[in-house]
Amino acid sequence: MKTYFLCLAFSCSLMACSKIEDLQEKKLDASKKQSLYEVKYGPKTRHTLNVCLPANRSTNTPVIIFIHGGAWLFGDKNVHDVEMSQFANQGVACATINYRFASSITQVRYAEMVQDVRLALDFIASKSDDWQVATDRFGLVGQSAGAHLALCTSYTANADNKIKAVVSWAGPVNLLDADQLKITGGPMVAKNLVGADLKTKEDSLLYEAASPYYQIHAGIPPTLIIQGTNDIAVPYVSVTRFYSALQQEGEAHQMITYKEKGHLWSGETLDNARDKTIEWFKNHL
């Protein structure tokens, strides 16, 4: 009986979400800037997104997906609602998404989180006619752990080339980097993300697979890296090595350095990051 009521409650919750989405979509007008909230893009509880649609949009309007940080353990999409609205003011649609967290209980690891990002992208593409957005003009941007997922998705889950550009705000790029491994708490967080201690050759292969550094290849989307020199969570020197590897694949990539800035930004630094990000996407989407 308990199981029955739990299933019933879950079904009612899904129906309520569907009704809310339907009600929001009925109010859509492509001539106006509009936002949709708590839209379900998949079957899991964390599969929700917000999206802000620009005025005068069409099925050629590009879409930016913003991915929140939180060490792959916590965080919420709503933290980037400000960017979502600001980017829409520049004529692009912008979504902020939740994704499943890394966990030994649920066995969610980096691969499943990349799947979530890609699932959100494909869902948004399926809404092209209803929302008046493009099906194949996507940019990914994230902060910290979200930046890591943006890079991983762009480099490993983009066979159809729908992701045209990517931006990293202070994202971890190499889980095997010696300086990254020295970060307090870093090995524990990485173990939770990957699902293994770094003890054997097999373990190192798992860490490589979860590191954007080892996924660089010809044809990856143009990548903008934004990084502070005093970041205590993602060592600046680790990111410079990543950028050097990017440069070996061509000149389509760029790095912006914030001197004496840390892992999280505010004020003029944050404003500059937003401006540089939207400029990057306007140039590449």
ZIQUIDA-V980911 format. One record per backbone hydrogen bond with DSSP energy under -0.5 kcal/mol. CO is the residue of the C=O (numbers start at 1). NH is the residue of the N-H. Records with the same first field share a line. If there is no record, write none. Layout:
BEGIN
CO: NH / NH
END
This chain:
BEGIN
1: 5
2: 6
3: 7
4: 8
5: 9
6: 10
7: 11
8: 12
9: 13
10: 14
11: 15
12: 16
13: 17
14: 18
15: 19
16: 20
17: 21
18: 22
19: 23
20: 24
21: 25
22: 26
23: 27
24: 27
25: 28
29: 32
30: 56 / 57
34: 53
36: 51
39: 49
44: 47
46: 48
47: 41 / 42
48: 98
49: 39
50: 96
51: 36 / 53
52: 94
53: 34
54: 57
58: 61
61: 134
62: 93
63: 139
64: 66 / 95
65: 141
66: 68 / 97
67: 143
70: 73 / 74
72: 102
76: 79
77: 80
78: 81
80: 84
81: 85
82: 86
83: 87
84: 88
85: 89
87: 90 / 92
88: 91
93: 64
94: 52
95: 66
96: 50
97: 68
103: 107 / 108
107: 109
108: 103
109: 113
110: 114
111: 115
112: 116
113: 117
114: 118
115: 119
116: 120
117: 121
118: 122
119: 123
120: 124
121: 125
122: 126
123: 127
124: 127
125: 128
127: 131
128: 132 / 133
137: 63
138: 164 / 165
139: 65
140: 167
141: 67
142: 169
143: 146
144: 147 / 148
145: 149
146: 150
147: 151
148: 152
149: 153
150: 154
151: 155
152: 156
153: 157
158: 161
162: 138 / 164
164: 222
165: 140
166: 224
167: 142 / 169
168: 170 / 226
169: 144
173: 213
174: 177
177: 181
178: 182
180: 183
183: 186 / 187
185: 189
186: 190
187: 191
188: 192
189: 193
190: 194
191: 195 / 196
193: 110
197: 199
200: 204
201: 205
202: 206
203: 207
204: 208
205: 209
206: 210
208: 211
210: 212
211: 214
212: 215
213: 216
217: 220
222: 166
223: 225 / 254
224: 168
225: 256
226: 170
227: 258
228: 231
235: 239
236: 240
237: 241
238: 242
239: 243
240: 244
241: 245
242: 246
243: 247
244: 248
245: 248
246: 249
247: 250
254: 225
256: 227
257: 259
258: 229 / 261
261: 230
266: 269 / 270
267: 271
268: 272
269: 273
270: 274
271: 275
272: 276
273: 277
274: 278
275: 279
276: 280
277: 281
278: 282
279: 283
280: 284
281: 285
END
